[in-house]
Amino acid sequence: MLKFLVDHARCTQCGLCATDCPARIIELDDYPTIVNPDACIRCQHCLAICPTEAISILGNDPENELPINNAFPSPQQMATLIRGRRSTRQYLDESLPIDVIEDLLTTVHHAPTGVNAQQVLLTVVKNRQSVHTLREAVYTRLVQAIRDGENNDDMRMEVLGWAIKMWTKEGADVLFRGAPHVLIASAPQNCPTPLPDCFISLSYFELLAASAGLGSLWNGMLKWTLDELFPEFRDRLGIPRDHLVGYVMVFGKPAVKYMRTVSRTPGPIRIIDWKEGNGTGNS
Ligand SMILES: Cc1cc2nc3c(=O)[nH]c(=O)nc-3n(C[C@H](O)[C@H](O)[C@H](O)COP(=O)(O)O)c2cc1C
């Protein structure tokens, strides 16, 4: 049930809802109506674009939504955030309140998903004690794997062997980096775009966390360990069997503060002109 309701007292019949509908299923029969409800992808563009708050859909009322009126960060603020966020590898041994985590994740669920599937599952290990327990289990399992020669010729085991050495010889936790929380993004493998959806969600999470003064780290070594090499961990973490794990991050209150952005070697950019016949002219 879409519950597409148009307040006739407010609707000016401007047609913006119809022209912006990605599925092109809104028609103006005097007032807007949805002609093929099964094709609706539930994006709510009709509600978002209406200048007079005339449209509600899916039980959502425009009056309950945030007005956007110049409330976005400036391009300069966004550029500082994107250039200034850093991979955080030092954390306070302090859990974040659950409501803070829930607020972050609720916002992250607004990230775009293919065909608006909204199927990304965000799994968070809830506090430092839980991460400590998980960490013990992970290092124990890794030590056992190295001892038994499991995945011996896999280059990932070589890197993880280094992690064990750092942990056992120097007490340095290069796997979890001392973070109090682990975040895993997964999505059903049969949804339209599971992996891009996970990556986008985590990218949004990273920026949102940075804007809130929190640190985070994309964690390839944990992805290998918890998902790829020792899938018993993903089972024990309750990741559904039919899900693909997009990626794993750790996050928490940083124990370090970065004072400035850093410069990058300019990455390749191409601004192209498509010409009839031979495309861009490259063979
Ligand atoms: C997909 C991905 C996986 C990563 N895995 C790890 C990791 O396992 N351990 C780690 O310390 N850093 C990891 N990083 C962080 C990168 O090393 C980091 O982004 C890079 O050095 C640039 O530093 P910056 O993020 O502070 O700009 C990963 C980053 C990405 C994007």
The ligand as a MOL file (V3000), in Angstrom:
LIG
                    3D

  0  0  0     0  0            999 V3000
M  V30 BEGIN CTAB
M  V30 COUNTS 31 33 0 0 0
M  V30 BEGIN ATOM
M  V30 1 C 39.2190 -0.6570 1.3300 0
M  V30 2 C 40.1880 -0.1700 2.3750 0
M  V30 3 C 40.7980 -1.0670 3.2340 0
M  V30 4 C 41.6720 -0.6280 4.2300 0
M  V30 5 N 42.2010 -1.5300 5.1120 0
M  V30 6 C 43.0060 -1.0800 6.1080 0
M  V30 7 C 43.5010 -1.9820 7.1010 0
M  V30 8 O 43.2220 -3.1830 7.0880 0
M  V30 9 N 44.2950 -1.4930 8.0850 0
M  V30 10 C 44.6370 -0.1610 8.1390 0
M  V30 11 O 45.3570 0.2300 9.0580 0
M  V30 12 N 44.1920 0.7200 7.2090 0
M  V30 13 C 43.3620 0.2970 6.2140 0
M  V30 14 N 42.8640 1.1910 5.2940 0
M  V30 15 C 43.1920 2.6260 5.3980 0
M  V30 16 C 44.1570 3.0950 4.3050 0
M  V30 17 O 45.4390 2.5980 4.5530 0
M  V30 18 C 44.1050 4.6380 4.3020 0
M  V30 19 O 42.8670 5.0420 3.7910 0
M  V30 20 C 45.2220 5.2550 3.4750 0
M  V30 21 O 46.4690 4.9610 4.0320 0
M  V30 22 C 45.0980 6.7770 3.3860 0
M  V30 23 O 45.0770 7.3790 4.6810 0
M  V30 24 P 43.8650 8.3090 5.0900 0
M  V30 25 O 42.6010 7.4580 5.0260 0
M  V30 26 O 44.1420 8.7640 6.4720 0
M  V30 27 O 43.7710 9.4130 4.1220 0
M  V30 28 C 41.9950 0.7610 4.3250 0
M  V30 29 C 41.3720 1.6610 3.4390 0
M  V30 30 C 40.4730 1.2130 2.5020 0
M  V30 31 C 39.8040 2.2140 1.5970 0
M  V30 END ATOM
M  V30 BEGIN BOND
M  V30 1 1 1 2
M  V30 2 1 2 3
M  V30 3 2 2 30
M  V30 4 2 3 4
M  V30 5 1 4 5
M  V30 6 1 4 28
M  V30 7 2 5 6
M  V30 8 1 6 7
M  V30 9 1 6 13
M  V30 10 2 7 8
M  V30 11 1 7 9
M  V30 12 1 9 10
M  V30 13 2 10 11
M  V30 14 1 10 12
M  V30 15 2 12 13
M  V30 16 1 13 14
M  V30 17 1 14 15
M  V30 18 1 14 28
M  V30 19 1 15 16
M  V30 20 1 16 17
M  V30 21 1 16 18
M  V30 22 1 18 19
M  V30 23 1 18 20
M  V30 24 1 20 21
M  V30 25 1 20 22
M  V30 26 1 22 23
M  V30 27 1 23 24
M  V30 28 2 24 25
M  V30 29 1 24 26
M  V30 30 1 24 27
M  V30 31 2 28 29
M  V30 32 1 29 30
M  V30 33 1 30 31
M  V30 END BOND
M  V30 END CTAB
M  END
